[in-house]
Every structure is written in structure tokens, then in C-alpha cells.
């Protein structure tokens, strides 16, 4: 499932990258170009933030600690059964 989500995001980045590259040549009025460029830029900022946040969450999940050195219960004064 993670693979599909990552590929979908990569596809979105590809499509919007092409949109930004072609936007100046589409014949929109100057004021529309400014608005569309601003909206596209804000979308890329949002997408970058989401991807960064997910990579940090994934990094924290991958860093697992195991109870290799778990304390003995009798060390704390409790009896083991």
C-alpha cells in the first residue's frame, strides 16, 4: 500500500512540474498567470511539507529499540513467578 501512495505522489509532482513548465506558454492573461503561479507554488510548498513530515515519521518508525537488556523484576524487589 505504501508503494502505491508514494507512486501517486511522484505522479502528482511530475504532472504539476509539467504544469509549471508549460504555464507561461498557455496564453493566459498576465494577472491569471500570477494567480496560477502562486497557487501552484503554494501547492508545491504544501506537498513538500507533507512529504518531509511523512519521511520523519517513517524514520522514527524504522528506528526501533528492542528489550534486549530488560531489567529483571527481582532487581526491583519484585518476585518472579
Secondary structure, 3 states (H helix, E strand, C coil): CHHHHHHHHHHHHHHHHHHHHHHCCCCCCHHHHHHHHHHHHHHHHHHHHHHHHHHHHHHHHHCCCCCCCCCCHHHHCCCCC
